[in-house]
Amino acid sequence: MTNPVSGRQVPGGWYWNPERLELRTIPPEGGSLPDGAVRWRRLPGWLLISAAPIVGGLFVIGLPVFGAAVIARAVASKTMAGLSRAAHALATTLSPAPSPGEAHLGGHAPGRDAEEGVTPGLDEVEAKIRARQGKAGKDEASDQGE
């Protein structure tokens, strides 16, 4: 195999550029390789003819595998999109609607009083919060009146 440089006149045959993975055919009367600072390798005809069944066999084996992979990905994509829509629809119809800060996994239903297991002293904390909110509301109203 010879290594001619691009742009030179070469005899007919097949030439391989390993840098660009490019194969060029030069007619039997000869011709020049494309311009550029790359080296080409001349491939003998017997090598290409013997490689053709191998490449064809890889194509015959690879095409069904690639096709099955593409179909499996499409089915998985559609399935996940459907499951996502179903989960979203289910989440929007939950009853009671979840509120931020509310514990639904604590084992207590909303509205239970202290005798039934709710933390004692919660009413006092709630009263303090409402008192502070009321005071803040009055301060804002007095600031707006000035």
C-alpha positions as CSV (number, residue, x, y, z in Angstrom):
1,M,0.0,0.0,0.0
2,T,1.3,3.4,-0.9
3,N,0.8,6.7,0.9
4,P,0.3,9.4,-1.7
5,V,-0.4,13.0,-0.5
6,S,-3.5,14.9,-1.5
7,G,-3.4,16.8,-4.7
8,R,-1.0,14.4,-6.5
9,Q,-1.7,12.4,-9.7
10,V,-2.3,8.7,-8.8
11,P,-3.1,5.6,-10.8
12,G,-6.6,4.2,-10.7
13,G,-7.9,2.3,-7.7
14,W,-9.4,2.7,-4.3
15,Y,-7.8,5.2,-1.8
16,W,-8.6,5.4,1.9
17,N,-8.2,8.4,4.2
18,P,-8.0,7.1,7.8
19,E,-8.2,10.6,9.3
20,R,-11.6,11.4,7.8
21,L,-12.7,7.8,7.3
22,E,-13.2,8.6,3.6
23,L,-13.0,6.2,0.6
24,R,-12.3,7.6,-2.9
25,T,-12.4,5.8,-6.2
26,I,-10.1,6.9,-8.9
27,P,-11.0,5.8,-12.5
28,P,-8.6,3.3,-14.2
29,E,-7.0,6.0,-16.4
30,G,-5.8,7.8,-13.2
31,G,-6.6,11.1,-11.5
32,S,-5.8,13.3,-8.6
33,L,-6.8,13.0,-4.9
34,P,-8.7,15.9,-3.3
35,D,-6.7,18.9,-2.0
36,G,-5.6,19.0,1.6
37,A,-2.7,18.0,3.7
38,V,-3.8,14.5,4.4
39,R,-2.3,11.1,3.4
40,W,-4.2,8.5,1.5
41,R,-3.6,4.8,1.5
42,R,-4.2,2.8,-1.7
43,L,-6.2,-0.3,-1.0
44,P,-5.9,-3.4,-3.1
45,G,-9.0,-4.7,-4.9
46,W,-8.8,-8.2,-3.3
47,L,-9.0,-6.6,0.2
48,L,-12.2,-4.7,-0.6
49,I,-13.8,-7.6,-2.4
50,S,-13.1,-9.9,0.6
51,A,-14.3,-7.3,3.1
52,A,-17.7,-6.8,1.3
53,P,-19.4,-10.0,2.7
54,I,-18.1,-9.1,6.2
55,V,-19.5,-5.6,6.0
56,G,-22.8,-6.9,4.5
57,G,-23.1,-9.5,7.3
58,L,-22.6,-6.8,9.9
59,F,-25.3,-4.7,8.2
60,V,-27.7,-7.7,8.2
61,I,-27.0,-8.4,11.9
62,G,-26.9,-4.8,13.0
63,L,-30.0,-3.5,11.3
64,P,-32.5,-5.6,13.3
65,V,-30.7,-4.8,16.5
66,F,-30.8,-1.1,15.8
67,G,-34.4,-1.2,14.7
68,A,-35.4,-3.1,17.8
69,A,-33.6,-0.5,20.0
70,V,-35.3,2.4,18.2
71,I,-38.7,0.7,18.6
72,A,-38.0,-0.1,22.3
73,R,-37.1,3.5,23.0
74,A,-40.2,4.8,21.3
75,V,-42.4,2.5,23.3
76,A,-40.7,3.4,26.5
77,S,-41.0,7.1,25.7
78,K,-44.8,6.8,25.0
79,T,-45.3,4.7,28.1
80,M,-43.5,7.1,30.4
81,A,-45.4,10.1,28.9
82,G,-48.7,8.3,29.6
83,L,-47.7,7.4,33.1
84,S,-46.6,11.0,33.7
85,R,-50.0,12.3,32.6
86,A,-51.8,9.7,34.7
87,A,-49.8,10.6,37.8
88,H,-50.4,14.3,37.2
89,A,-54.1,13.7,36.8
90,L,-54.2,11.7,40.0
91,A,-52.2,14.3,41.9
92,T,-54.6,17.0,40.9
93,T,-57.7,15.1,42.2
94,L,-56.3,14.2,45.6
95,S,-58.8,14.8,48.4
96,P,-58.2,16.5,50.8
97,A,-56.0,18.8,48.8
98,P,-52.5,18.9,50.4
99,S,-51.5,22.1,52.1
100,P,-47.9,23.3,52.5
101,G,-46.7,22.3,56.0
102,E,-49.6,19.8,56.6
103,A,-48.5,16.3,57.5
104,H,-50.6,13.7,55.8
105,L,-48.3,10.8,56.7
106,G,-48.4,11.4,60.5
107,G,-51.4,9.2,61.2
108,H,-53.6,12.0,62.3
109,A,-56.6,13.3,60.4
110,P,-57.0,17.1,60.1
111,G,-59.3,18.5,62.7
112,R,-58.6,16.1,65.6
113,D,-58.3,17.6,69.0
114,A,-55.7,17.1,71.8
115,E,-57.6,14.2,73.5
116,E,-57.3,12.1,70.3
117,G,-53.5,12.5,69.9
118,V,-52.7,15.9,68.5
119,T,-49.7,17.6,70.2
120,P,-50.9,19.5,73.3
121,G,-50.3,23.2,73.3
122,L,-51.0,23.6,69.6
123,D,-54.0,25.8,70.3
124,E,-51.8,28.3,72.3
125,V,-49.3,28.5,69.5
126,E,-52.1,29.1,67.0
127,A,-53.5,31.8,69.2
128,K,-50.1,33.6,69.4
129,I,-49.7,33.4,65.7
130,R,-53.2,34.9,65.1
131,A,-52.5,37.7,67.7
132,R,-49.2,38.6,65.9
133,Q,-51.0,38.6,62.5
134,G,-53.7,40.8,63.9
135,K,-51.2,43.2,65.4
136,A,-49.3,43.3,62.1
137,G,-52.5,44.0,60.3
138,K,-53.4,46.9,62.6
139,D,-49.9,48.4,62.2
140,E,-50.2,48.3,58.4
141,A,-53.7,49.9,58.6
142,S,-52.4,52.7,60.8
143,D,-49.4,53.3,58.5
144,Q,-51.7,53.6,55.5
145,G,-54.0,56.0,57.3
146,E,-51.2,58.5,57.8
